[in-house]
Amino acid sequence: MARQIAPSRSFHPLLASRHYPPTSPAPPPRPILLPKAPSRATATAPRLPRRGRRDVVAASAPASSSPQTEAVTGAWGKVSAVLFDMDGVLCNSEEPSRQAAVDLFAEMGVDVTVDDFIPFTGTGEANFLGGVARAKGVKDFNTENAKKRFFEIYLNKYAKPNSGIGFPGALELIMECKNAGLKIAVASSADRVKVDANLSAAGLPVSLFDAIVSADAFENLKPAPDIFLAASKNLGVGTNECLVIEDALAGVQAAKAAEIRCIAVTTTLEEDALRQASPVFIRKDIGDISINDILYGGSNAYHIGADELMKNTENSSSLANATPGILSGATNAEFVSNTNSPTLKDQGLLGSRRDILRYGSLGIAFSCLFFTVRNWKAMQFASPKGLLNFLTGGNSSIFATNRGESLSSRIQQIKKYLADFETGGSATYVPEFPRKLDWLNTAPLQFGRGLKGRVVVLDFWTYCCINCMHVLPDLEFLEKKYKDKPFTVVGVHSAKFDNEKDLEAIRSAVLRYNVTHPVVNDGDMYMWRELGVNSWPTFVVIGPNGKVLAQISGEGHRKDLDEVVGAALEFYDERKLLQNNSLPLALEKDRDSRLTNSPLKFPGKLTIDVQNNRLFISDSNHNRIVVTNLDGEFICQVGSSEEGLVDGQFDTASFNRPQGLAYNSKKNILYVADTENHALREIDFVNETVRTLAGNGTKGSDYTGGGCGANQVLNSPWDVCYAPSEETVYIAMAGQHQIWKHNISDGVTEVFSGNGSEKNLNGSSSTNTSFAQPSGISLDHELQELFVADSESSSIRAVNLKSGGSRLLAGGDPTFPDNLFRFGDHDGTGSDVLLQHPLGVVCASDKQIYFADSYNHKIKRLDPVTKKVTTIAGTGRAGYKDGPALSAQLSEPAGLVEVGDGRFLVADTNNSAIRYLILNERGADVRTLDLTGVQPPSPKPKALRRLRRRLSADTNVINVDGGSSMEGYLSLAISVPDGYHFSKEARSKFDVETEPANAIEIEPVNGSLDSDGLASLKFKRTSSSSSMGRINCKVYYCKEDEVCLYQSVAFDVKFQEEAPSQAQITLAYTVVPRDNSGSSQLIAAGKNLKV
């Protein structure tokens, strides 16, 4: 989904750039310049003219009848992508940058001039500032702090949005490149914050570019080739088909090192200086580069001397001496005098630059207005503080110092940061929660009262967001680890969709995702704006005194948050500022008895077996698949209802919130999108077994695939469909915005369509197509297309099964693929339709498409030929009501399947029910399917196994003093030395045994270590007598490019007689790799930590 409102850098509040489509309106004509022909005295000596702006004809492709043209074009070679430098090429920003740097050094009391910075131009801000600091002998120069202050000065004073620093002709050339089918990228040695600010100031939205590569991710900047090589790779274009436009010597040298052709412009350096690096040719500025220069090498594929340039550009608006060969389009043809040629002015082709700039500016203004109107919902999320955080990186400096140090070193670093922060006097205080806001899981909280004295993490989330779901385990980890500390997570629900503002909808999401921390419904985005949040999810860490300590966005920050929270608790505890008062928690799951008694719990998807009269239901939050007949009578259950990833028999196998289902009638097999296990599963009804086809329980980030079984990671697969003729399972991979496929015959799972960018982009092939959290998928009956419910773009799309390209059927924004905020509830045709987060889709036997418009609580019909959409069931308001279809009520339906004879079954998710829709000549009706014999899973006692007397010979046994506390936590912390990592294919696991069997309870009784080798277990003793718990660990670890190793270890935690206290027992050990003799052992690193 559109988690981000604007692009970002690492640890900044925004996560991804946005792009305009190639179909953006063409710009107004650019000024055309023509070279003057040589005098008669030199007419017999052929030479190439200076190529500036040509007339409209000359800017076309070379005439095929010209042998000379063909020769030159062939020598020039194909160009498929243009890599623009920013400063000095697109933006007239070199001089303002140098002036901002002068201002910075003036604040430091160092006298410098703008000329001091010229030698360091184009080498990145760190060297740009640091080079001058070294030259001037500045001591203790802090590059990061200097960069931050430099950006503040530059952005506030010199590069305000739309301040006109763009070079004339830049936008026009960019659009000509796009209209010519070229890919374009910004490849700059500047930091991303400056790139975004400059493009904004120049009136060039980042969405114009197919890629933006900035200095943040690179150690070696220009003149090293790394940035250009990365841009080439990101665009998917070989360096031999790329062209660079540069102004700095370092940039031209970088292009040469990357073996990419380069056009240089003299906006920063003189031509003689640039000539040292051998660009293919040189122009004055971007306004003097034409599309013909780019496609065909212009009129000079070699360097032209300055004198020649002067001569050839005299009287450039005249055609008096030009040959007809030029007018015929021969870009590099020789020419002779022709005094009878008409002038361009006489033909009316040459307008003044002033008129062109005037109309061009007007066109840009209208384009901006059009963009704003089309994206007005997204604009509601913007705020001045959010823009400032986006441009400056927000309060993320607390994270920036992490360079892989040990945990204790990091804690000390952060505590030092906090000490400096507290004495700095520039802290921001968190705004108070407005009293009118509704709360879930707790009574209303205030920072000045209940949260005072506590370290708080604010989690800005919206429940449609897959990324927000991905971070819930990280928050649960923090809550468990710091349960006995004055620490609280508060979910600040900041809705994207209108439906998500409803308190009951949020309550259902809290129940569905088992959220147990306080949640506040900030539907008006007050906290979002006040704290300058820009994306979902964003975490804001608040100190016990109400000061904002840090802010960070995106997934994968468990370790960062853990370090900051742990350090903050230590730091403020030493200063006696913590207060561990209890909070008025009242969990929603304890208030809602209907979910305890309901046969189903948030069912997600459905499919049927017509021949055997069976209905398959993904009973998602019961972690099972329920099988009934088509009348709802219970047949069997697949899965133990325990959350997990376990293959085996029906009663012992386990799932984790399964969603999509697809049935293979030939083999009597059901395919399951096991969403939160990030796996594709297979249910074999012949042998009554479950096995995993792809995925291993770990969320992946592989955007290509090609692996088999557990070796191929997946990312939140949400729906599946089966193509019997191909023996292929197609997968809607919501977590990374792609469509994948699994080949039954060879077991290979790989990407089928989508480049992984979260956009509503329809293209002719799989690589130039983008999706936004696809959540429903269905095959057409002629097996030509897949129909996709693309939830975050609120659209229904079709994917060609041969090319992997896509087309829009209904909804979404057809103009701006990055606009994921065009949603609503409006029937109509094609892109005039407004939908709201559709989740389910099915192609029916009448060749119509039926889909669940989930957040509008409706079922709609789409004619794939006319693209007309009609509501057939639902009122648009959430509820639970049978009757005539257009007055019946549903609540976020997520899946549907055709049964036949005009009858459809619907997974009515938030009502935890299965509804059926009957279409007939008289109209349509909605009824509820009675589920006979389907029971909610009964809680199973988690009996711990009694302690085994013997362990395998290769098991290392570590004795740990458990103390005498009656309850507490056991924290497993196994680490591997440098050069090793935990196996991604074989996850390290643990299980628990006790002695005596009923003397102590330890939960969970089994599980896996996370990617950092960590796990948290809770123990509670039921007897005051001595007891022992054994945690058996199987550790799988690997060295790069070598075979993986296995180590078995058992922690024997011995508890003494009762003492009334809680304990936190940390078991921290480091694996010592096997030596040459093959032995292996674990060495304790502080066996008995705080108890």
N, C-alpha and C positions, 0 to 999 in steps of 0.2 A: 504494500500500500504506500501511499505518499506519507511516509513517516517524517519526511523532511520538507520544510518550506523553502529551503535554499541549499546550495552546495556547501561542502565543508572540508575540513582537514581532520587528521587523526586527533582524537580527544576533543574536537570541537563539537558544538551542538548540532551541526548538520552533517549528513552522512553521504550524500550522493548528488552529483550534478544533474541538471535538468536540460533537456534539449528541445529546440524547435524542430519541426519536421522539414524535410526537403521541399514540401509543398507550400512553404510560406510564400506570400505574395512577392512577385518579382519587384526589384527596386526600380526607381526611375532611371532613364538612360544616363550613363556617365559621360563626361566630356571626352571628346575624341580629338586626338592630335595626330597629324601626319607628318612624316619627314619630308624635308625639301630634297628634290632631286639634285644630283651633282651638276655642276656647270658643264657647258658643252666642251670645255677644255678637258674635262675628265670623264666625259661620257663613255669613252671607249674603254676605260678601266673599270670593270665591274667591281662593285663593293656593296656590302649590306648596309641598308639605312638604319638609323637610330629608330628604335621601335617604341613609341609611346602609346597614346590613345589613337586607334585607327578608326576609320569609318566603319559603319555597321557591317558592310560586306567583308571588309578585310579582317574582321574579327571572327569570321567563320572558319571552318576547316579548310586546309589547303586544297586547291583544285586537283582532282585526280589526274588531269591531263598534263600536269606540269612535272616533268621528270626531276627538275631541280628541287621542287617542293617535296616530292616524295623522298628524295635522298636525304634532305635535311630532317624531315619528320622522322624518318627511320632512325637517323643518328641520334635524334633527341630522345626517342623512346617514349613508352606509355607513361602517363602520369595519372594516378588514381587517388592520390591524397596530397593535401597541402598542409604543412606544419608551420603555423604562424608563430614567430616570436611575439611577445606582447609589447614590452617597453620599447619605444622607438620604431615599431612596425605598425601595430594596430592603434597604439595609444601614444600620444605626444607627452609622455610621462617621464622621460629621462631628466629633463631640467627640473620639473617639480620634485622628483625624487631626490635629486642632488640638493635642492634648496631645503627640503625637509630634513635631510641629513645634516646640513649646515646648522639648522635650528636646533637639532638634537645636540650636536657638539657644543653649541653656544650655551645650552643649559648646563653642560658639564664644565663650562669654563675653558673650552678648548677652541682656539681660533683656527678655523679652516675656511677654505673657499670651495666653490662648486667645482673648480678645475681639479682639486685634489681627488675627487671621486671618479673622474673620467677613466683612469687606468683600471678601475675595478668594476666598470659597467658591464652588466651581463653575466656576472659570476655569482649571483645570489646575494641576498641581503646580508647574510652572515659575513661574507668576504667583502662585500661592498662597504659595510661599516667597520668590520674588524681590520680590513687592510689599511684604512686610513688611521685607525686607532694605533696600529703597529707603527705606521710611518711617523706618526706624531708622538710616539713614545708614551701613549696613555697607559697608565698602570691599572691593574685590577679591572680591566675592561670586561664587563659581563655582557656577552653577546646576546643572550636570550632577553635580558632586561632591556638592552639597547634596541633590539628589534621590536619589542613590544611598544616601547615609547616612540620609536620611529614610525610605526604603523599608526599610532594614535595621532601624531602630528600630521602625518601625510593624509590620513583619511579625513580628519576634521578640518584641515586647512587647504589642502591642495586637490583632493580627489573626491569631492562630494558628488553624489549621484547625478547623472546627466549634466555635469559641469562642462561638457564639450571638449574633453581632451582627446577625443578620437581624431585620427587623421582623416581628412576628406578623402572619400573614395574607398575607405576600408569596408564599410557595410556593403557597398555596391559590389566590390570584388568578391566578398564572401558569398553573397547571394548568387553571383554569376558562377562561382565554383559549385555551389550546391545545385543550381539549375543544370549544370553540366554533368551532374552525377558524381562529383568528386566528394570524398570524405574530407572533413576539415578538423583541425585540432589546434589548440593553443599549446605550445611547448616552451615553457618559460622557466628561467632560473630564479624567478621571484617566488616567494611563498604564496600559498593559495589565497591567503587573506588579501594580499595585494592584487593578485590576479583578478579575484572577484570584484574588488573595489574599483580597479581600473576599468574593467569591462563595463561595470555599471556606470561609472562616470563618463565613459565614452558612448553610452547608449547602445552597447553591444551585449544583449542578454547571453548568459552562459549557455542558454538553451540552443543557441545557434550552432554550437560546436558538438561534434560527435565524440570528442574526448578533450579533457583538459589535464595536462600533465604539468605539475609544478614542482618546486624544489623540495617540498616537505618530505617526500619519500626517498630522496636520493642523498647519498654521501658524496658522490662525485658529480659536481655540476660542470657546466660548460667552462672550458673547452672540451671536457670529457664528453663522449657521445651518448652517455646513458639516457638522458632525457629524450633525445630524438629516437633512440632505439626503442624506448618504452612506448612512446607515442605511436611509432610504426606498429608495434606489437598490439597495442590497445585497439588500433583501427583495423587490424587484420590485413594490413597491406605491407608487402615487402619493401625494403628500403630502396630497391631499384625502381619502384613505382611511386616513390615519395618525392616531394619537392619542399625545400625549406625556404622561408623568407626571413632574413635576419638583418639586423643593423649593427651588431657588435662584432668585433674581431673574434672574441671568444666563441660567439655563436656560429660564425662562418667556419671557424676551425672545428667546432663540434660536429657540424654537418659533414665536413670533409672526413673527419674521423669515423663517422657513421656510414660513409660512402653514400651520402644522399646529395643530390643536386641542390644548389643553393643560389637564390637570387639575393643580392645584397642591396640595401638602400642606404643612402648617404645622409640619414637624419642625425646621426651621432658622430660619425667619423668621416674624414675626407676619403675620396676615392682611392688615393694612393695607399692609404693605410689599409683599406679593405682588400685591395688588390693582392696584398701579401698572402692572404689565405686562399686565393684563387676561386672566387665564386664564378658561376658560369657566365653571369653578366651582372651589371650594376645599374640601378635606377635611382632616381632622386628620392622618391618616397613611394608609398603604396599606391598613391593616386596615379603614378606613372607606370604601374604594372597592369597589364591587361590579361584577360582570360586566354588570349592567344599566346602571350608570353609563357603562360603556364602549360598549356596543352601542346604547343608546337615549338617552344624555344624561341618565340618571338622572331625578330628579324636579325638577331645576332647571337649565334651560338658560340661566340667567343668574346673576349674583352675588346672593347673599343676605346681608343684613347680619348682623353678629354677634349683634344682639339676636334677630333671627328664628331664627338658628341655635340659640341657647340655648333659645328657647321651643319650637321644633319638635323638639328632642331630649329634652325632659323626659319622664321615664317612658317611655323608648323601647321597653321590652319589653312594653308593653301594647297590646292591640287594642281596649280598651274604647270608644274614641271613633273608631275607624277605620270607614270606609265599606265596604260590600261591593264597591264599585268597585275599591278597592285589592286586595282578595283575589282579584278576577277577573283581575288582571294588568295593569290600566291604569296604567302607570308614572307618568304625569304627570296623571292625572285629578284633578278637584276632588273634595272629599269633605265630608260633613256629619256631624253627631253621630249615633252609633248605639250607644246604651248596651247594646244586647242582643248586641253582637258578642262572641264568645268570646275569651278571652285566648290568646296563643301558648303560654304556659306550660301552660294547661289542655289544649291540643292536643298537648303533648309535643314541639313543634317547636323550642323554644328551650332549648338546653343551656347550661351555664355555660361561659364562656371557658376556665376552668381545665381542665374535662374535655376540651374540644375541643383545646386545646393539648397536653394530655397524650397523647390518642390520636393527634393529628397528629404529635407528636414520635416516638411509637412507630412510626407508619407510615413516617416518614422513616428511622428507624433500620433497619427491615426492608428498605426500599427500598435503602439503602446496602449492607446485607448482601447482598441479592440481586444488586446491581450488582457487588459485589466478587467474588462466586462466579462470575458470568457472565464476568467479565473477569480471572479469576485468572492467566491466562497473561500478559496485559499487565502485571499487577502485578509479575511477576517482573523486569521491566525497570526498575522504579522503585528509587531509592536516595535517602537523605537528601541527599547531595551533588547529585544530579540535581534534586531538588526545590528546593534552594537556588539552583542555577544557573538553573532555570526562573523562580523568583520574582525574582531579582536581575539576570537578564540574563547571568550568567556573566562570564567574562573576555573581554568583547568591546569594552572601551573603546578599545582600540588601533585599532579600525575606525571608531569613532564620530566621529572628527575629520575624516574625509574629506569635504570639501565641494567637490570638483571641482578641487583645486589641481593644478599640474603635477607630473609624476613626481618631479622633483628636490625640489620643495617637500614632497611627501608623504614622500619618503625622509628628509628632514631632520626633519620632524615626528615620524616614527616613531622615529628615532634619539634624539631628545630624550625621547620617551616611554620608550624603553628605558633611557636614562641615569637618569631619575627612578625607573624601576622597579627598577633594580639597586641604587640607594641607599635605596630605601624600606624594605627589611627585612621585607616582608610577602609574599614570593613563595611560591608553592606549587611543590613539587618533584614531578616525575613519578614515580609508583611504578615499581619495577622489574618487568620482565616475569617472571612465574613460570617457573621452569625447566622445569616439566612441559609447557609448551605446545608444540604442533607448529608448525613453520615450513615455508613454501614459498618457492621461489626463492632460498633462502639457508640457511646454517647458522644455528643460534639466535643471536640478537643480545641484547645487554644495554646499557642506557644507561651503565652504569659502565665498559664496555669498548669494544666495537666502535663504539658510537654516541657515545661521549664525544668532545667537540670538534666535533660536527656539529650543524647546524640540522636538525631533524627535523619533518616534518609527519605526524601520525598521522591516517589516514583511517579513521574508523569506518564500516563498510559491511556490508551483507548482500546476497548476490548475487541475491536475488529482486527487489531494489528497483530500479525503473526510474530513480529519481533518482540512485542510486549509479552506475548505468551512464552517466548523463548527465555526471557530473563526471570520468569517466576521461580524456577529452581534456584537461581542465584540469590534471590531475596529470601527464599525459605532457608537456604544455607546460612545466611547471616542471622536470621531470626533464631534459628536453633543454636548457633554458636554463641550468640550473645544474649541468650534467653534470660539469664540471671543478672544481666547488666542493665543500666539505665539507657537502653537503646530501643528505638521504635522505627519501624517502617510505616509510612503513611502513603497509601496509594491515592494520588490526586488524579481522578478520572477527568480527562480533558477531551471531550468527545470530538471525533471527526464528523461522523454522520449524525443527522438530526435524530434518528431513532436512538442513538447511543446516549442522548441527554436524558432519556427517561429513567427515572430512579428504579422502576421495576425491571427494566432491561439490564441495568447495571447490577441489580441484586441477582438476577439470573446468571450473569457472567461471573459474579463472585462465587456463587454456588457451583457453577460448572467447572471453574478452574481452581476450586478449593482454596480461595484466597482467605487467609485467616487474620491478616493485619487490618488496621483501620483503613477505610476508604471513604473519601469525600467526593461528592459530585460537584465538580467545579464547571458546570455547564456553560457559564458565561466567560470562562477562560481568565478569570481574574488573577489567580496565582500564576498561571502560564505567562500572562503579559507582564506582571509585576517582576517576575524573576527572569524575564527575557528568554523563555524556552522557545525552541524552534523545531523540535522533532520528537517523535515517539520512538522508543522510550528515552527519557532524560532523567538522570538522577541528580538531585541537589542535596548535598550534605550540610546539615545545620548543626551548629555547636550548641551546647547547653545554655549559652547566654543569648541565643537567637541570631548569632552571626552566621552568614553564609560562608562555609569553608571551602566548598568545591562544587563543581558542576561538570558532568560528563554524560555523553549520549551514546546510544547504540548498545549492541550486544557484546558479550565476551569480556565484561569488566568485573567479574566476580573477585578476582585477585586484587584489582585496584581498590574496589570498594572495601574489601576485607581489610586491607592494609590501612586505609584512611580511617575507617571506623575503629579498628583496634588501637591505632595510634592516638586518635582523638579521645577514646575512653581512658587510656593511660595518662595522657597529657592533662586532661581536665580533672581526673581523679587526684593527681598530684597537687592540683591547685584548689581542691576541695569545692569544685563547682558542680559536681554531679549530685542528683537527687533520684533515688530509685523508688519513687512512689508508684503504686499500682495504678493501672489505667482502667477506666470503666468499660471493659470489653464485654460485648454480648454478641457472639458469633451468629451470623445469619443461618448457618447450617444447623444450629441448635434450636432455632426458632421455627424451622420449616419441616413439619412432620410429613407433609405430602410426599416429599422425596424419599423418605424412609419407607413409606408404604407403597410407592408407585412401582408397578412392574418394570417400567423403563425409566432411565435417567438420562435425559438429554440425548435421545436417539439422533444419529447424524444422517445416515444414508440407508437406502434400501435397494434390493434387487430381488428377482424372482426366478424360480425354476418352473416354467409352465408345464413341462411334461410330468413332473412329479408333484404339482400343486403345492409348491413350497414358497414361502416368503422368508427372506433373510433380512435381519435387522441388525445394524451396528448399534448396540446398546452402549453408547460411547462411554458414559461415565460409570457404568457398571463393568467396564473393561471386558466385554464379552460379545459374542454374536448369538443372537436368539433366532431360532428357526421355528416357524409356525406353518400351518397350512394357510391358504389364501383367505380363509375365514377367521384366522386369528387363533386357531387352536394349537396349543404348544406341542412341539415335536421333540426338540432337544436344545441344549445350550452348549456352545463351544467356548471354552475358557473357564478358568477357575474363579473369575471375578477379582482375583488378586492382580494388582498392578505389577507388570513385569514383562520381560521378554524371555519366555520359556517355550521351547518346542516340546512336542510329545503328544500324549493322549488328550482327548477332549477335556477331561476333568482336571488335568494337571497343567495344561498349556496356559499361558497368560498373555494378555495384551495390555496396551496402554493407550486408552482413549481412541479406539479404532474409528475410522470414518468410512471411506469409500469401499464399495463391494462390486465385484463382477463375477459372473458365473460362467464356467466352462461346462456346457452340457455334455459334451462328448466324453470328458474324463470325470464328470461328477466332482468337479473341484471349484472351490470358491476362492477368489483372490481378494485380499484385504489390504487396504491402505492403513497400516498400523501407525497412526499419525505421530503420536508422541514417543513411540519407539523408533521413529524415523526408519521404518522398515516396510518391506512388501512381504506379506505372509501368504501362505497357501493352506487352505483347509481341504483335506482329502476325506470325502465322505465314504469312500470305499473302505479305507483302512482306519478311519476315525482318528486321524492324526493331524497335527499342525506342524508346519516347518517354515523356516524363514528363507525366502528367495533372494532378498537383497537387504542390506542394512545390518547394523549391529547394535542398535540402541543409542548410537552417538550421532548428534546432529552434524551433518557434513557440510562442506563448502566446495564440493567438486562440481564444477559447472559443465563438465564434459562427459564423464563416466566412461564406460567401457569395461568395467570390472565385473566380477561374478560373486554371488553370495555375500558373505560378511565383509569381503574385501571392498565392496562397492557401497560407500556411504550414501545416504539419502538425507533430505531435509524437509521434514513435515509434509509427506505425501498426503493429499487430502481426498482425492477421488481416483477411481480407476475405471477403465472399460476394457472389454476384451474383443479382439478381432480374430474370429476363429480361422478365417482363411489364411491369415498370416501367422497364426499362433503367437500373437503379440498382445501384451498387456500395456495399454497406454496409461500414464500416470500424470495426474495434475499435481505438480510439485510446488505447492503453495509457498513453502519456505524460501525458495530461491527463484520463484517467478518463471518457471519453465514447464514445458511438457516433456516427459521422458517416456521411454518405452523399454519393456523387458521382453526379451526373446525367450520363449518357452523352450525351444529346441536346444540352444547352447547356453542358456542361463546368463547371457550378457545383458546388463542394464546400462542404458546410455541416454544422453539427451536426444530429443527428437526435434524440438522447436523452442526458440527463445534464446536470447543471448545473456539472460540473467539480470539485465537492467529492469528496474521496476517502472515500466511505462506501458502506455496503451498505444504501442507502435505496430502498425500492420505493414509487413514487407513481403517481398516476393520470395524470400528464402528464409530458412530457419535462423540464419545469423543476423539478419536485419529485422527480425521480429522480436518484440518484447511484450511480456505479460505483466500483470500486477496482481499477484496472489491468486492464480487460477484455482478455483475450489470446486468446480463441477465439470464433468466431461462426459460426452456421449458420442457414439458413432452414428453417422447417417446410414440408411439401409442400403445404399448403393456403394458403401465403403470408399467414398471419394473424399470425405471430409470428417473432421472431428468438430463437434460443437462444444464451446468452452464458455462456462460462466466465469468471467474474469472479474472477481468480486471487488477489488479495490478500484478498478476503473469504472465500475458499475456498468458493464457492457456484456453483450453476448457476441462472441466472435466465432469464426469458422477457420479451421486450419486444414490446409491442403495436405493429404496423406502422401503425395508424391514429392512435393517441394519443401514442405515444412513451413511455407509462408502462410500468412493469415489475411483475413479480411473482416471488416466490421459489419455486423448484422444490425445491431440495435444498441442504443445508449452510448455512453462515453463521450469524449471530446474528439471529433474527427480532425480538428485543426492542430491542437497542441497535445501531442502524446504525453507530455509530462503533467498535464492537468488531470489529476486524479480526484478533483473536487467537483466535477460536473455530475451531480446526482440529484434525484428528486423522485417524483411520482407522476409521470405523464405518459399516457399512451399516445401512439402516433406511428410514424414511419421512420425507420433507419436512425440516423443520428439525432432526429428531433425527439426521440424517446428519452425519457429520464427514468432511470432505475436507481435502486439503493441497495448495493452489496448483494447481488444475486449469488446463491451458493449451489443450487442444484439445477440440472438441465437434463432433458431426455428427448430424443427424436422418436416420435410416435409413428405408428403404422399408417396414419393418415398423412405422413410426410410433413407434418407440422412439428414445431419445436415447442415444448412446454417447459417452463422454468419457474423456479421458486425465487421470486423477488423478495428476498428474505427480510430485509429491514423495512420493507413496505408491507410485510405480512400478507402477501398476495401470491396467487398462482396466475401466471400469464401465458398467453399463446403468441408465438411468433411464426409468421409465414416466411420461410427462408427465401422465397422468390420475390415477393413484394416488400418484404421487410416490415410489414405492418404488425404492430404489437397491440394485443387486446387483453384486458383483465378478465379472467373467467371466475375467480374466486377471491374473497377477502374484501374487507372494507378499507384497508389502509391503517387500521388501528389494531394494536395487539389485543387479543382476547381469546376466549374459548367458547365458541357458539356454533352449534350445528344449524342446518337449515338451508334455505335457498343460497346458492353459492355467493352471490354478490352481497348478501347480508350476513353471511357466516363470518366467523373470526378465527384467525390463526395467530401464532406467535413465533416469529422467526423460523418459518419452515426452511429446512436445509437440504432435503432430498426428496425425490419423487421417482416413481416407476410406473410404467403402463402395464396394466393387468390384461386389458383387452375389453372389447365391447364398450368402448367409451369410458372405461373405469381406470382411475389412477389412484395409487396409494401414495400418501405424503407423510414424510417424517416431520411432525410438528414439534420441533425441537424444544422450545421453551415451555410447551405444554406437556412435554414428556409423554406424547401420545402418537398413535398412528391414525391418520384420518384418511378417508377415501372420498374421492371426488367422482361423481357420476355425471357424465355429459350425455344429454339426449335431446331430442327435437324440442321438447318443452322448455329446455334451459339446462340448469346444472344444480346439483345439490351436494352439500358437504355433510358427511356423517363421520362418526368415530368408530374405528374398528375395535370391537371387544376382543381383548386378549385373554382367552380362556386357558387357564392352567399356567400362565406365565407369572412367576413369582419373583420378587426382588431377592437378590442373593442374601442368604443368611450369614451373619458374621461368623467367621470361623476362628476358633481359638488358636492363637499363635503359639502352639506348644513348642517349647525349645527342646531340642534333642538332648538326651542325657549324655554326659561327657564320655567320649570314647576313651578306653584305657590305653590304647596303643596308637602311636603316630608313626607315619612312614619314616624310614631311616634318614631321608634327606630333609626332614623338617627341622628348622631351627626353633627352639622353644625359648621364649623370652618371659621371664617371671617379672610381674609388675605388682607392686603394693597398691591395692585398691583402697586402702584406708578403711574407715569405719562408717562412712556416710551411707544413709539409707537410699538415696537417689542422687542422680547426677548424669553426667555425660562422659562417654568414652570417645575421644577424638583420635581417629587413626590418621597418621601423617607419615606416609612412606615416601621416601625420595630416592632418586637415582642420581649417580654422579654425573658430572659434565661429560658430554659426548654420548649420553644415553637418553632414552625417552621411554615412556610407557607405551606398550604396544597398542596400536589403534585397532588392529584386527581382533586380537584376543584380549578382552578387557579383564583387568585384575579384579578378583572377586573376594568376598569374605562370607563366612557363615558363623553361626554362634552355637555354642554348647554350654551347658551349665551342670554344676554338681553342688548340692543335690538338685534334682530336676525342677522342683517347685520353689526353691529358696530365693530365686532371683529371676526377674524378667528383663530381658534385653531386646530392644527393638531398634531397627528391623532385624529380623532373624537371619537375613541374608541380603546381599546386595553387591554393588560394584563400586570400586574406587573411582573417583572422577579423574579427569585428565591430569590433575596435579597430584594424584595419589592420596586424596583426602576422602574421609567419610566420617559421619557423626552418628553415634549410637546413644540411645538413652537407656539407663539402667534404673531399675527400682527393685529394691529388695523386699521380699514378702515375709522374710524371717530375720530376726535379730541375730541368729546364730551365724557362725562362719560359713562362707560359701565361696565358690569360684566360678568365674565365667571365662570361657576360652573363645578367643576370636581367631579362627583359622583363616589365613590369607593365602591366596594363590596370586603371586606377582609375576606378570609377564612384561619383560622389558627388552629393549632392542638397542643396538648400536647402529649408527647410520651405515647403510649399505652392507650390513652384516646380518647373520642369522639372529633371530630373537631367542632370548633365554627365559628360563622359568625358575622361580624360587618359591618354596613353601615355607611359611613361618606361622607359628602359633603364639599368641599372647595369652599367658595364663594370669588373669587378674584375680588376685586373692583378696577377698573382703574379710575384715575383722568383725568383731562384735559391734553391736549398734552404737552409733553416736548421732545425735539429732542435727545433722547438717547436710548440705548438698556439696557435691564435688564435681570438679572438672578435671578429668584424668586424661592427659595427653600422652599418646603413644607415638613417639617420633623416632623413626629409624631410617637409616640409609642403607640401601642395597650395595653390597660390594660385589662387583662383577666376578664371574668365575675366573680363576687363575688358570695357568697352563695345565694344571693337573685335573682341571674340571671341577674343583671344589667351589662351593659358594657359601656365603654366610651373610648374615645381617649383623651389623655392629650397632649397638645401642648408642644413641646420642642423647644422653640425659634420660635415664629410664623412668625415674619417678619425678615427674614435674609436679606442678602445683596440684595438690589434692585438698 
